[in-house]
């Protein structure tokens, strides 16, 4: 994905902007939410949450 080409500092700035834009209810939000998921995945947040859930189940 193109997000891997973005440096982490720039990624944080984009993440903050997308969070602000996401609050508006529009049809374009599907793409914005997709980008947010990709950035969170890059930051390891989603993977960390999955690991926590698995640990809690056992």
N, C-alpha and C positions, 0 to 999 in steps of 0.2 A: 504493500500500500504506500501511497505517497506520504503518509504521516511518519513513516520511518525515516524519511529524508529530513524531517524537521528536527531542529535541535531542541533539547529539553526546555531551555529558557523560552523559546518561541512557542513551544507546545503549551506551556503554562499560560502564556498570554492569550493564545487562541482558546484555551479551555475556559478562561474567565469570560471572554467575549461571548462564546457560545452559550455559557450558562445564563448570561444576561438576555441573549436573544431567545433562548428556549422558553423563557417565561411568557413570551407573546404567543398566543394561540393562532397559528397559521398552518397551512398545508405544508409549508417548507420545513416544519419542525421534524418531520420524519428523517430528513437528511441530517439535520442538526443533531438529533438524538443519536443517529448512527455515528456521526463524528465524535460525539461525546463518549460513546461506548468504546470507540477505537482508541481515543486518548486515554480513557481510564484503563483500558487493557494494556496500553503501552506503559502506564505508570504502575501496573501490577495490582491495581485495586480490585479488579474483578477476580483475578486468580486468587488473591489473598482471601477474598470473601468466600470463594468456593471451598478453599482448604479449611477455613474456619467452620463452615457448615458441615463438611465431612467429619471433622473432629467432634463436633457436637453430637452427631448422630450416633457415633460409636460409643 
